[in-house]
Amino acid sequence: MQRHRFSVAEYHQMAEAGIFGEDDRVELIAGEIVEMVPIGIRHASCVRRLIRLLSRGVGERAVVDIQNPLRLAEDSELQPDVVLLRPRADLYAGSHPGPEDVLLLVEVAESSVDVDRDVKVPLYARAGVPEVWLVDLGGDRIEVYRQPSPRGYRDVRIARRGESVAPMALPELELPVEAVLG
């Protein structure tokens, strides 16, 4: 069987042609169009907590972006749950942000932890996203990934309840793990 790998440009053309509806939850991962897992209640609640915690903490030092496209490569455009972006006057009106714009990327996993950890995190590392947090709701922990390389993140740490996490780009923004997990 032969597969066709799509580029981001082709992916956008399909959306413009109406192949995907506005409410279709799909991502382009390494040239393949992948349907995203439906968002569960715990997942949605965690994203809301992150919005509140990060928005209060960053002020004008970053843009808090929620479940919007992030172009990683010519064949990958994902929609991470939460991203802290470098501030820009136009709020990225000219193009979707790329890895160079990311201060922190957060994926929240309720039932998709294996895909997030084994597929998405390595893609983020290859693209050069400087820091990724994987909020593993089932494991009751936050996995912190730093120092990206083509072979993955060189620094990986697990944070549990009773500990705190802070983005490298904004180290004064210290968040208790239980505040994120709920």
Biotite code that builds the C-alpha atoms (Angstrom):
import biotite.structure as struc

atoms = struc.array([
    struc.Atom([0.000, 0.000, 0.000], chain_id="A", res_id=1, res_name="MET", atom_name="CA", element="C"),
    struc.Atom([1.321, 3.428, -0.929], chain_id="A", res_id=2, res_name="GLN", atom_name="CA", element="C"),
    struc.Atom([0.694, 6.392, 1.341], chain_id="A", res_id=3, res_name="ARG", atom_name="CA", element="C"),
    struc.Atom([0.654, 10.022, 0.373], chain_id="A", res_id=4, res_name="HIS", atom_name="CA", element="C"),
    struc.Atom([2.410, 12.344, 2.778], chain_id="A", res_id=5, res_name="ARG", atom_name="CA", element="C"),
    struc.Atom([0.913, 15.827, 2.910], chain_id="A", res_id=6, res_name="PHE", atom_name="CA", element="C"),
    struc.Atom([2.708, 19.117, 3.340], chain_id="A", res_id=7, res_name="SER", atom_name="CA", element="C"),
    struc.Atom([1.404, 21.926, 5.543], chain_id="A", res_id=8, res_name="VAL", atom_name="CA", element="C"),
    struc.Atom([0.517, 23.848, 2.367], chain_id="A", res_id=9, res_name="ALA", atom_name="CA", element="C"),
    struc.Atom([-1.573, 20.921, 1.040], chain_id="A", res_id=10, res_name="GLU", atom_name="CA", element="C"),
    struc.Atom([-3.183, 20.507, 4.459], chain_id="A", res_id=11, res_name="TYR", atom_name="CA", element="C"),
    struc.Atom([-4.237, 24.172, 4.422], chain_id="A", res_id=12, res_name="HIS", atom_name="CA", element="C"),
    struc.Atom([-5.545, 23.851, 0.850], chain_id="A", res_id=13, res_name="GLN", atom_name="CA", element="C"),
    struc.Atom([-7.736, 20.928, 1.931], chain_id="A", res_id=14, res_name="MET", atom_name="CA", element="C"),
    struc.Atom([-9.115, 22.999, 4.806], chain_id="A", res_id=15, res_name="ALA", atom_name="CA", element="C"),
    struc.Atom([-9.816, 25.937, 2.485], chain_id="A", res_id=16, res_name="GLU", atom_name="CA", element="C"),
    struc.Atom([-11.574, 23.577, 0.058], chain_id="A", res_id=17, res_name="ALA", atom_name="CA", element="C"),
    struc.Atom([-13.913, 22.483, 2.857], chain_id="A", res_id=18, res_name="GLY", atom_name="CA", element="C"),
    struc.Atom([-12.573, 18.948, 3.254], chain_id="A", res_id=19, res_name="ILE", atom_name="CA", element="C"),
    struc.Atom([-12.265, 19.607, 6.979], chain_id="A", res_id=20, res_name="PHE", atom_name="CA", element="C"),
    struc.Atom([-15.003, 21.318, 8.897], chain_id="A", res_id=21, res_name="GLY", atom_name="CA", element="C"),
    struc.Atom([-14.230, 24.074, 11.366], chain_id="A", res_id=22, res_name="GLU", atom_name="CA", element="C"),
    struc.Atom([-14.975, 21.719, 14.241], chain_id="A", res_id=23, res_name="ASP", atom_name="CA", element="C"),
    struc.Atom([-12.971, 18.760, 12.893], chain_id="A", res_id=24, res_name="ASP", atom_name="CA", element="C"),
    struc.Atom([-10.200, 17.924, 15.344], chain_id="A", res_id=25, res_name="ARG", atom_name="CA", element="C"),
    struc.Atom([-7.267, 16.932, 13.144], chain_id="A", res_id=26, res_name="VAL", atom_name="CA", element="C"),
    struc.Atom([-3.529, 17.562, 13.135], chain_id="A", res_id=27, res_name="GLU", atom_name="CA", element="C"),
    struc.Atom([-0.842, 17.073, 10.513], chain_id="A", res_id=28, res_name="LEU", atom_name="CA", element="C"),
    struc.Atom([1.830, 14.878, 12.077], chain_id="A", res_id=29, res_name="ILE", atom_name="CA", element="C"),
    struc.Atom([4.841, 13.964, 9.939], chain_id="A", res_id=30, res_name="ALA", atom_name="CA", element="C"),
    struc.Atom([2.779, 14.245, 6.754], chain_id="A", res_id=31, res_name="GLY", atom_name="CA", element="C"),
    struc.Atom([-0.197, 12.241, 8.016], chain_id="A", res_id=32, res_name="GLU", atom_name="CA", element="C"),
    struc.Atom([-3.577, 13.711, 8.886], chain_id="A", res_id=33, res_name="ILE", atom_name="CA", element="C"),
    struc.Atom([-4.447, 12.362, 12.314], chain_id="A", res_id=34, res_name="VAL", atom_name="CA", element="C"),
    struc.Atom([-7.769, 12.641, 14.096], chain_id="A", res_id=35, res_name="GLU", atom_name="CA", element="C"),
    struc.Atom([-7.327, 13.957, 17.616], chain_id="A", res_id=36, res_name="MET", atom_name="CA", element="C"),
    struc.Atom([-8.783, 12.214, 20.652], chain_id="A", res_id=37, res_name="VAL", atom_name="CA", element="C"),
    struc.Atom([-11.936, 13.930, 21.977], chain_id="A", res_id=38, res_name="PRO", atom_name="CA", element="C"),
    struc.Atom([-11.276, 16.223, 24.925], chain_id="A", res_id=39, res_name="ILE", atom_name="CA", element="C"),
    struc.Atom([-12.400, 14.708, 28.211], chain_id="A", res_id=40, res_name="GLY", atom_name="CA", element="C"),
    struc.Atom([-13.627, 16.568, 31.293], chain_id="A", res_id=41, res_name="ILE", atom_name="CA", element="C"),
    struc.Atom([-10.386, 16.220, 33.303], chain_id="A", res_id=42, res_name="ARG", atom_name="CA", element="C"),
    struc.Atom([-8.365, 17.343, 30.273], chain_id="A", res_id=43, res_name="HIS", atom_name="CA", element="C"),
    struc.Atom([-10.527, 20.421, 29.696], chain_id="A", res_id=44, res_name="ALA", atom_name="CA", element="C"),
    struc.Atom([-10.440, 21.338, 33.375], chain_id="A", res_id=45, res_name="SER", atom_name="CA", element="C"),
    struc.Atom([-6.639, 21.070, 33.454], chain_id="A", res_id=46, res_name="CYS", atom_name="CA", element="C"),
    struc.Atom([-6.320, 23.307, 30.379], chain_id="A", res_id=47, res_name="VAL", atom_name="CA", element="C"),
    struc.Atom([-8.567, 25.875, 32.087], chain_id="A", res_id=48, res_name="ARG", atom_name="CA", element="C"),
    struc.Atom([-6.375, 25.762, 35.199], chain_id="A", res_id=49, res_name="ARG", atom_name="CA", element="C"),
    struc.Atom([-3.277, 26.288, 33.064], chain_id="A", res_id=50, res_name="LEU", atom_name="CA", element="C"),
    struc.Atom([-4.891, 29.248, 31.298], chain_id="A", res_id=51, res_name="ILE", atom_name="CA", element="C"),
    struc.Atom([-5.654, 30.879, 34.645], chain_id="A", res_id=52, res_name="ARG", atom_name="CA", element="C"),
    struc.Atom([-2.268, 30.134, 36.230], chain_id="A", res_id=53, res_name="LEU", atom_name="CA", element="C"),
    struc.Atom([-0.190, 31.153, 33.221], chain_id="A", res_id=54, res_name="LEU", atom_name="CA", element="C"),
    struc.Atom([-2.229, 34.231, 32.280], chain_id="A", res_id=55, res_name="SER", atom_name="CA", element="C"),
    struc.Atom([-1.882, 35.617, 35.803], chain_id="A", res_id=56, res_name="ARG", atom_name="CA", element="C"),
    struc.Atom([1.823, 34.902, 35.883], chain_id="A", res_id=57, res_name="GLY", atom_name="CA", element="C"),
    struc.Atom([3.075, 36.056, 32.486], chain_id="A", res_id=58, res_name="VAL", atom_name="CA", element="C"),
    struc.Atom([1.315, 39.385, 32.022], chain_id="A", res_id=59, res_name="GLY", atom_name="CA", element="C"),
    struc.Atom([2.744, 41.024, 28.896], chain_id="A", res_id=60, res_name="GLU", atom_name="CA", element="C"),
    struc.Atom([5.914, 38.881, 28.890], chain_id="A", res_id=61, res_name="ARG", atom_name="CA", element="C"),
    struc.Atom([4.294, 36.138, 26.814], chain_id="A", res_id=62, res_name="ALA", atom_name="CA", element="C"),
    struc.Atom([1.186, 35.299, 24.805], chain_id="A", res_id=63, res_name="VAL", atom_name="CA", element="C"),
    struc.Atom([-0.855, 32.420, 26.249], chain_id="A", res_id=64, res_name="VAL", atom_name="CA", element="C"),
    struc.Atom([-2.075, 30.439, 23.234], chain_id="A", res_id=65, res_name="ASP", atom_name="CA", element="C"),
    struc.Atom([-4.634, 27.645, 23.566], chain_id="A", res_id=66, res_name="ILE", atom_name="CA", element="C"),
    struc.Atom([-5.132, 24.712, 21.163], chain_id="A", res_id=67, res_name="GLN", atom_name="CA", element="C"),
    struc.Atom([-4.051, 26.715, 18.112], chain_id="A", res_id=68, res_name="ASN", atom_name="CA", element="C"),
    struc.Atom([-1.827, 25.629, 15.221], chain_id="A", res_id=69, res_name="PRO", atom_name="CA", element="C"),
    struc.Atom([1.937, 25.494, 15.657], chain_id="A", res_id=70, res_name="LEU", atom_name="CA", element="C"),
    struc.Atom([3.914, 24.848, 12.489], chain_id="A", res_id=71, res_name="ARG", atom_name="CA", element="C"),
    struc.Atom([6.823, 22.554, 13.301], chain_id="A", res_id=72, res_name="LEU", atom_name="CA", element="C"),
    struc.Atom([8.087, 21.607, 9.844], chain_id="A", res_id=73, res_name="ALA", atom_name="CA", element="C"),
    struc.Atom([6.983, 21.418, 6.212], chain_id="A", res_id=74, res_name="GLU", atom_name="CA", element="C"),
    struc.Atom([4.965, 18.301, 7.055], chain_id="A", res_id=75, res_name="ASP", atom_name="CA", element="C"),
    struc.Atom([3.834, 18.911, 10.641], chain_id="A", res_id=76, res_name="SER", atom_name="CA", element="C"),
    struc.Atom([1.365, 21.344, 12.140], chain_id="A", res_id=77, res_name="GLU", atom_name="CA", element="C"),
    struc.Atom([0.079, 20.423, 15.577], chain_id="A", res_id=78, res_name="LEU", atom_name="CA", element="C"),
    struc.Atom([-2.382, 22.022, 17.983], chain_id="A", res_id=79, res_name="GLN", atom_name="CA", element="C"),
    struc.Atom([-0.801, 21.786, 21.422], chain_id="A", res_id=80, res_name="PRO", atom_name="CA", element="C"),
    struc.Atom([-3.028, 22.382, 24.408], chain_id="A", res_id=81, res_name="ASP", atom_name="CA", element="C"),
    struc.Atom([-1.197, 25.424, 25.780], chain_id="A", res_id=82, res_name="VAL", atom_name="CA", element="C"),
    struc.Atom([1.763, 27.404, 24.446], chain_id="A", res_id=83, res_name="VAL", atom_name="CA", element="C"),
    struc.Atom([3.560, 30.415, 25.836], chain_id="A", res_id=84, res_name="LEU", atom_name="CA", element="C"),
    struc.Atom([4.702, 32.434, 22.836], chain_id="A", res_id=85, res_name="LEU", atom_name="CA", element="C"),
    struc.Atom([7.152, 35.299, 22.546], chain_id="A", res_id=86, res_name="ARG", atom_name="CA", element="C"),
    struc.Atom([5.190, 38.561, 22.541], chain_id="A", res_id=87, res_name="PRO", atom_name="CA", element="C"),
    struc.Atom([4.569, 40.068, 19.117], chain_id="A", res_id=88, res_name="ARG", atom_name="CA", element="C"),
    struc.Atom([2.661, 43.264, 18.376], chain_id="A", res_id=89, res_name="ALA", atom_name="CA", element="C"),
    struc.Atom([0.619, 41.572, 15.622], chain_id="A", res_id=90, res_name="ASP", atom_name="CA", element="C"),
    struc.Atom([-0.267, 38.526, 17.802], chain_id="A", res_id=91, res_name="LEU", atom_name="CA", element="C"),
    struc.Atom([0.859, 36.288, 14.926], chain_id="A", res_id=92, res_name="TYR", atom_name="CA", element="C"),
    struc.Atom([-1.660, 37.692, 12.444], chain_id="A", res_id=93, res_name="ALA", atom_name="CA", element="C"),
    struc.Atom([0.698, 37.093, 9.499], chain_id="A", res_id=94, res_name="GLY", atom_name="CA", element="C"),
    struc.Atom([1.413, 33.408, 10.097], chain_id="A", res_id=95, res_name="SER", atom_name="CA", element="C"),
    struc.Atom([1.071, 30.628, 12.613], chain_id="A", res_id=96, res_name="HIS", atom_name="CA", element="C"),
    struc.Atom([3.900, 30.581, 15.148], chain_id="A", res_id=97, res_name="PRO", atom_name="CA", element="C"),
    struc.Atom([6.811, 28.210, 14.767], chain_id="A", res_id=98, res_name="GLY", atom_name="CA", element="C"),
    struc.Atom([9.224, 26.549, 17.212], chain_id="A", res_id=99, res_name="PRO", atom_name="CA", element="C"),
    struc.Atom([11.368, 29.700, 17.390], chain_id="A", res_id=100, res_name="GLU", atom_name="CA", element="C"),
    struc.Atom([8.388, 31.567, 18.878], chain_id="A", res_id=101, res_name="ASP", atom_name="CA", element="C"),
    struc.Atom([7.760, 29.088, 21.705], chain_id="A", res_id=102, res_name="VAL", atom_name="CA", element="C"),
    struc.Atom([8.807, 29.758, 25.294], chain_id="A", res_id=103, res_name="LEU", atom_name="CA", element="C"),
    struc.Atom([6.916, 26.761, 26.723], chain_id="A", res_id=104, res_name="LEU", atom_name="CA", element="C"),
    struc.Atom([4.621, 24.138, 25.208], chain_id="A", res_id=105, res_name="LEU", atom_name="CA", element="C"),
    struc.Atom([2.209, 22.064, 27.321], chain_id="A", res_id=106, res_name="VAL", atom_name="CA", element="C"),
    struc.Atom([0.379, 18.916, 26.266], chain_id="A", res_id=107, res_name="GLU", atom_name="CA", element="C"),
    struc.Atom([-2.300, 17.621, 28.626], chain_id="A", res_id=108, res_name="VAL", atom_name="CA", element="C"),
    struc.Atom([-2.900, 13.872, 28.387], chain_id="A", res_id=109, res_name="ALA", atom_name="CA", element="C"),
    struc.Atom([-5.873, 12.053, 29.818], chain_id="A", res_id=110, res_name="GLU", atom_name="CA", element="C"),
    struc.Atom([-6.092, 9.111, 27.407], chain_id="A", res_id=111, res_name="SER", atom_name="CA", element="C"),
    struc.Atom([-3.452, 10.077, 24.819], chain_id="A", res_id=112, res_name="SER", atom_name="CA", element="C"),
    struc.Atom([-0.313, 9.941, 26.969], chain_id="A", res_id=113, res_name="VAL", atom_name="CA", element="C"),
    struc.Atom([1.455, 7.320, 24.821], chain_id="A", res_id=114, res_name="ASP", atom_name="CA", element="C"),
    struc.Atom([0.915, 9.282, 21.585], chain_id="A", res_id=115, res_name="VAL", atom_name="CA", element="C"),
    struc.Atom([1.919, 12.538, 23.239], chain_id="A", res_id=116, res_name="ASP", atom_name="CA", element="C"),
    struc.Atom([5.077, 11.034, 24.780], chain_id="A", res_id=117, res_name="ARG", atom_name="CA", element="C"),
    struc.Atom([6.155, 8.758, 21.917], chain_id="A", res_id=118, res_name="ASP", atom_name="CA", element="C"),
    struc.Atom([5.089, 10.775, 18.851], chain_id="A", res_id=119, res_name="VAL", atom_name="CA", element="C"),
    struc.Atom([4.562, 14.440, 19.673], chain_id="A", res_id=120, res_name="LYS", atom_name="CA", element="C"),
    struc.Atom([7.363, 15.062, 22.201], chain_id="A", res_id=121, res_name="VAL", atom_name="CA", element="C"),
    struc.Atom([10.053, 13.712, 19.821], chain_id="A", res_id=122, res_name="PRO", atom_name="CA", element="C"),
    struc.Atom([8.620, 15.902, 17.026], chain_id="A", res_id=123, res_name="LEU", atom_name="CA", element="C"),
    struc.Atom([8.838, 18.935, 19.289], chain_id="A", res_id=124, res_name="TYR", atom_name="CA", element="C"),
    struc.Atom([12.458, 18.052, 20.118], chain_id="A", res_id=125, res_name="ALA", atom_name="CA", element="C"),
    struc.Atom([13.447, 17.668, 16.447], chain_id="A", res_id=126, res_name="ARG", atom_name="CA", element="C"),
    struc.Atom([11.787, 21.005, 15.669], chain_id="A", res_id=127, res_name="ALA", atom_name="CA", element="C"),
    struc.Atom([13.749, 22.705, 18.460], chain_id="A", res_id=128, res_name="GLY", atom_name="CA", element="C"),
    struc.Atom([10.915, 23.579, 20.865], chain_id="A", res_id=129, res_name="VAL", atom_name="CA", element="C"),
    struc.Atom([12.965, 24.552, 23.940], chain_id="A", res_id=130, res_name="PRO", atom_name="CA", element="C"),
    struc.Atom([10.692, 23.180, 26.664], chain_id="A", res_id=131, res_name="GLU", atom_name="CA", element="C"),
    struc.Atom([7.693, 20.849, 26.769], chain_id="A", res_id=132, res_name="VAL", atom_name="CA", element="C"),
    struc.Atom([5.573, 19.841, 29.738], chain_id="A", res_id=133, res_name="TRP", atom_name="CA", element="C"),
    struc.Atom([3.508, 16.686, 29.404], chain_id="A", res_id=134, res_name="LEU", atom_name="CA", element="C"),
    struc.Atom([0.772, 16.796, 32.045], chain_id="A", res_id=135, res_name="VAL", atom_name="CA", element="C"),
    struc.Atom([-0.006, 13.119, 32.583], chain_id="A", res_id=136, res_name="ASP", atom_name="CA", element="C"),
    struc.Atom([-3.372, 13.150, 34.350], chain_id="A", res_id=137, res_name="LEU", atom_name="CA", element="C"),
    struc.Atom([-3.513, 9.359, 34.684], chain_id="A", res_id=138, res_name="GLY", atom_name="CA", element="C"),
    struc.Atom([0.008, 9.210, 36.111], chain_id="A", res_id=139, res_name="GLY", atom_name="CA", element="C"),
    struc.Atom([-0.648, 12.211, 38.376], chain_id="A", res_id=140, res_name="ASP", atom_name="CA", element="C"),
    struc.Atom([2.585, 13.920, 37.274], chain_id="A", res_id=141, res_name="ARG", atom_name="CA", element="C"),
    struc.Atom([4.172, 16.439, 34.949], chain_id="A", res_id=142, res_name="ILE", atom_name="CA", element="C"),
    struc.Atom([6.998, 15.341, 32.678], chain_id="A", res_id=143, res_name="GLU", atom_name="CA", element="C"),
    struc.Atom([9.354, 18.248, 31.947], chain_id="A", res_id=144, res_name="VAL", atom_name="CA", element="C"),
    struc.Atom([11.403, 18.036, 28.729], chain_id="A", res_id=145, res_name="TYR", atom_name="CA", element="C"),
    struc.Atom([14.301, 20.434, 28.051], chain_id="A", res_id=146, res_name="ARG", atom_name="CA", element="C"),
    struc.Atom([17.371, 20.728, 25.828], chain_id="A", res_id=147, res_name="GLN", atom_name="CA", element="C"),
    struc.Atom([15.964, 19.587, 22.478], chain_id="A", res_id=148, res_name="PRO", atom_name="CA", element="C"),
    struc.Atom([18.083, 17.693, 19.977], chain_id="A", res_id=149, res_name="SER", atom_name="CA", element="C"),
    struc.Atom([17.357, 15.753, 16.779], chain_id="A", res_id=150, res_name="PRO", atom_name="CA", element="C"),
    struc.Atom([17.347, 12.574, 18.905], chain_id="A", res_id=151, res_name="ARG", atom_name="CA", element="C"),
    struc.Atom([14.971, 13.839, 21.601], chain_id="A", res_id=152, res_name="GLY", atom_name="CA", element="C"),
    struc.Atom([15.207, 15.900, 24.747], chain_id="A", res_id=153, res_name="TYR", atom_name="CA", element="C"),
    struc.Atom([18.459, 15.547, 26.675], chain_id="A", res_id=154, res_name="ARG", atom_name="CA", element="C"),
    struc.Atom([16.967, 16.666, 30.007], chain_id="A", res_id=155, res_name="ASP", atom_name="CA", element="C"),
    struc.Atom([13.817, 14.924, 31.251], chain_id="A", res_id=156, res_name="VAL", atom_name="CA", element="C"),
    struc.Atom([12.441, 15.341, 34.764], chain_id="A", res_id=157, res_name="ARG", atom_name="CA", element="C"),
    struc.Atom([9.312, 14.057, 36.468], chain_id="A", res_id=158, res_name="ILE", atom_name="CA", element="C"),
    struc.Atom([7.510, 16.437, 38.856], chain_id="A", res_id=159, res_name="ALA", atom_name="CA", element="C"),
    struc.Atom([4.950, 15.092, 41.309], chain_id="A", res_id=160, res_name="ARG", atom_name="CA", element="C"),
    struc.Atom([2.559, 16.567, 43.861], chain_id="A", res_id=161, res_name="ARG", atom_name="CA", element="C"),
    struc.Atom([4.462, 18.491, 46.520], chain_id="A", res_id=162, res_name="GLY", atom_name="CA", element="C"),
    struc.Atom([6.924, 19.776, 43.904], chain_id="A", res_id=163, res_name="GLU", atom_name="CA", element="C"),
    struc.Atom([6.822, 22.810, 41.611], chain_id="A", res_id=164, res_name="SER", atom_name="CA", element="C"),
    struc.Atom([7.617, 23.461, 37.958], chain_id="A", res_id=165, res_name="VAL", atom_name="CA", element="C"),
    struc.Atom([8.707, 26.691, 36.301], chain_id="A", res_id=166, res_name="ALA", atom_name="CA", element="C"),
    struc.Atom([9.424, 27.473, 32.644], chain_id="A", res_id=167, res_name="PRO", atom_name="CA", element="C"),
    struc.Atom([13.091, 28.078, 31.838], chain_id="A", res_id=168, res_name="MET", atom_name="CA", element="C"),
    struc.Atom([12.132, 31.281, 30.009], chain_id="A", res_id=169, res_name="ALA", atom_name="CA", element="C"),
    struc.Atom([10.185, 32.585, 33.026], chain_id="A", res_id=170, res_name="LEU", atom_name="CA", element="C"),
    struc.Atom([11.803, 30.935, 36.076], chain_id="A", res_id=171, res_name="PRO", atom_name="CA", element="C"),
    struc.Atom([9.962, 33.192, 38.525], chain_id="A", res_id=172, res_name="GLU", atom_name="CA", element="C"),
    struc.Atom([6.661, 31.640, 37.322], chain_id="A", res_id=173, res_name="LEU", atom_name="CA", element="C"),
    struc.Atom([6.734, 28.700, 39.712], chain_id="A", res_id=174, res_name="GLU", atom_name="CA", element="C"),
    struc.Atom([3.625, 26.506, 39.646], chain_id="A", res_id=175, res_name="LEU", atom_name="CA", element="C"),
    struc.Atom([2.844, 23.832, 42.249], chain_id="A", res_id=176, res_name="PRO", atom_name="CA", element="C"),
    struc.Atom([2.190, 20.519, 40.504], chain_id="A", res_id=177, res_name="VAL", atom_name="CA", element="C"),
    struc.Atom([-1.099, 20.091, 42.416], chain_id="A", res_id=178, res_name="GLU", atom_name="CA", element="C"),
    struc.Atom([-2.287, 23.472, 41.117], chain_id="A", res_id=179, res_name="ALA", atom_name="CA", element="C"),
    struc.Atom([-1.861, 22.164, 37.558], chain_id="A", res_id=180, res_name="VAL", atom_name="CA", element="C"),
    struc.Atom([-3.229, 18.667, 38.179], chain_id="A", res_id=181, res_name="LEU", atom_name="CA", element="C"),
    struc.Atom([-6.154, 19.830, 40.310], chain_id="A", res_id=182, res_name="GLY", atom_name="CA", element="C"),
])
